Amino acid sequence: MNLIDHNLKIGFSIWSKGDLSMKRLTLIVIVSVVFLVTFAVGAGDDTSLVAAAAEVKKLAGGMEFTEGPVWLPDKRILVFSDIPNSKLMQWRQRDGLSLFRQSAHSNGNILDLQGRLISCQHSARNIVRTEPDGSITVLLDKFEGKRFNSPNDAAVRSDGTLWFTDPPWGLWGVNEPVEIPGHWVYKFDPASKQVEAIVKDLAMPNGIVFSPDETRLYIADTGGHDRHPDPEYQQFPASIHCYAVNKNGQLGKKLFHIGQGSDGMAVDIKGNLYTTNGGSVHIFNADGQKLEQIDVPENPANVCFGGDDFRTLFITARTSLYSIEMKHAGARVKDSK
C-alpha cells in the first residue's frame, strides 16, 4: 500500500466514527496529505533535457569569434570556424585545440551525405567542399550569374540537396558590390547543379536546420533594425520561422514562428530545437514551445551534437568552445537514395 492509500484509509476510518467538527478536520488533513505527497512526487521528476549532473564545460579559448561547429565521426574531431582569423579549428578530446586548415572567413559548416565537410565562406562569397585528400572544391558562388552576398549557414537533406542562407554579413566593411537584390534562402542540388531561391521575405536569414523527419524546416531571422538597407525590412523583428516540407523536398507553407531570434541551430532525435540567443542556448519542442535554457559564460553563436554517442552538445561562443552532455542524441541525416 502506498503512502496516499494508507493515509486515505486512516482518514476515512476517522470520518465514519467522528462528529461533524472531527469530520471537517479529517477532510482537511486528507486533502493536505494527498496534495503534499503528490507535490513531492512531482518535484522529484527531472524533466530537463540535460544529462544528470552535467554542466557546461569550457574546452578551448583564445579565439576571436567562433561559429559553425560540426562533428566528424570518422576522425572523432569537432571542426568549427574562427571567422575573423580565417581559420577552421579542430578540437579532439585527447589533443585539445589545433588548426584544421585556413579558410576564407568560413562561417557555417556541415557534412554532406558522404561525410565531406561543406563550408560557407564569407569573404570568398561561396560554398566549398573539403575533399578526402584535403583539396577544396567550389560547389557554387553565383545565382543567375550574380555573386552571392556571403553564404552563412547550411542544412543537408537526405536527398543530398543543400539548403543555405545568404545574408550580407561578410560584405560589411568590404569594398565589394552587392549583386543580388535581397537576402535570400537557397536550395542547391549538387547532382543537377541547379540552385533556386526558396525564401525571399526574411530580413537577415541566418541559422537553418531540418526536423529529424524532414517534414519541417527551421530558419532563423536575426531581424532588420537599422542593419538592413531597405526601410521595409528594418521593422522585421528577430524570430525563428518553421516551414512545412513535403515528401518531394519542396518547401510548403509557414507553420508558425518563434518570437525570439537565433544564430545557429540544431535538433535532437526527439525533434527538439536548440537555438542560440542572449547568452544562452534555448530549447524548444517541435511546435515552438519553450522547454528550458542553458546559460553559457559567453554569448553562444552556434551549436551541434557530437561525441561517440552523439549526446554531447558543442557550443561555439564568442572566443571559446564549450560543451554539455544531453539526454537525447542529436539527429543525423541519412541518405534516402
ABEGO torsion letter per residue (X at the ends): XBAAAAAAAAAAAAAAABBAAAAAAAAAAAAAAAAAAAAAAAAABBABABBBGBBBBBABBGBABBBGBBBBAAAGBBBBBBAAAGBBBBBBAAAEBBBABBBBGBBBBBBBAAGBBBBBBAAAGBBBBBBAAGBBBBABABBGGBBBBBBABBBBBAAGBBBBBBBAAAABGBBBBBABAEBBBBBBBAAAGBBBBABAABABBBBBBBBAAGABBBBBBAEAEAABABAAAAABBBBBBBBBBBAAGBBBBBABBBABBBBBBBBBAAGBBBBBBGGBBBBBBAAGBBABBBBBABBBABBBBBEAAGABBBBBBEABBBBBBBABBBBBBBBAX
